[in-house]
Amino acid sequence: MSGYVPVTLPPLPRVRCPWQGRRMTLEPGLSGTARITAKPCTGAPLANGWCEQHQYVQQLLDYGHALGYPLVWLNMHLWIGRGCANWEAYAVRYPARRQSQVNFVVGQLYKKQVCG
């Protein structure tokens, strides 16, 4: 199904997986103040540019490409914006814990488009 070509992400081949986790740290001396920073993936990228652990992200981008990168509401408070750049921005921070929810919603859209 792949036809996805990176737009805002580094071109292929990549030297590292572009996925970024989130890390929260408490600021010293400031009670209750937290700082959220990106935690880059340290996995070695495969041919599609994502490491073994983050292959599910490639599947999401493949679905996005097949659907034309629409606006997708995942729930009342979470969505993927319209366009490839928005799908890539979501993908680099797409946590594995949301994988089943996202695959269900996006997969249903894909089935609806393919099967009518």
N, C-alpha and C positions, 0 to 999 in steps of 0.2 A: 504494500500500500504506500510505501514511501515515495514521496515526490517533494518532500519538504527540503527547502534550501535556506540556510541561515541568513537572516537579515541584519539583526543587531548583535547576534552572538559571533564569536570569533569564527573565521572560516575553517573548513576542514583541510588537512588534518590538524587536530588540536593537540597542544602539549599537556593540557590538563582538562579535566571535566569541568564545565562551567557552572555546575550546580552549587548553590550556596545555602548553607543552613543558617539558623539564627542562634546567636549566643547572647544571653542576658547576663550582665555583670552589674553589681552594685557599686556605685561611686563611693570611694572612701571618704569618710568625713561628712557625707551628706545623707542623713537618715532617710530611708525610703526612696532614694533616687536611683533608678535603674537605667542602664544604657543598653540598647540592643544594637549589636554589630553583626556583620556577615561573617560566617565561618566557611571559608572555601573548602570544597571537596578535595581530598588528597588522592582520590582514585585515579588510576591510569586510564585514559580514554581508549575506547575501542574504535573501530573504523567509522562509526556514526558520530563520534565525538563525545559520547557519554560513557562513563565507567560502567562496570557490570552492575553495581548497586543502583544506578539511576537510569537503567534502560527503559523503565516505565515512562520517563519524561519524553523519550523519543516517540513512544506510542502516542502520547498526547499530542505532540507536534504533528505527527502523521495524520491523526484525526482532524486536527485543525486545518491542515492543508487540504484534505479531502472535502471538508465542509466549507472552505472559503473563509476561514477565520472569523466566524460570527461572534456576536456578543452572546455569552452563555452565562445564565444565572445558575450557580451551583446550589445556593440556598438564599435565604433572605438577606444575608449580610456579605455574601462572597460571590464574585463573578469574575469572568475572564473577559476583558475588553475586546472590542472588534479590531481586527487587523493582526497581522503577523507579529509586529513588534510587541503588542500587548500579550499575545499568547507566549512569546519568548520570555517576556518579563515575568509572567506567572510561572512559566516552566522552570526557570532557574531557582525558584524558591518553593516549588511544589513539593510539599512533604509527603512521604510515603503513607502516613496515616490518613490522608485524604484520597488515596489512590482508588479505593473501591467506590467512593461517592462520585469522584470525577469521572471514572471510567463508566459508571452507570449512566450518568447524565449525558456525557458526550457520546457514549456508545449508542444510547437511544436516539440521539439526533442523527448519528451516522446511519443507523439501521433505517430510520424513517426516510432519509434521503435516498439510500440505495434501494430499499424495498418498496418505497412509495408509501 
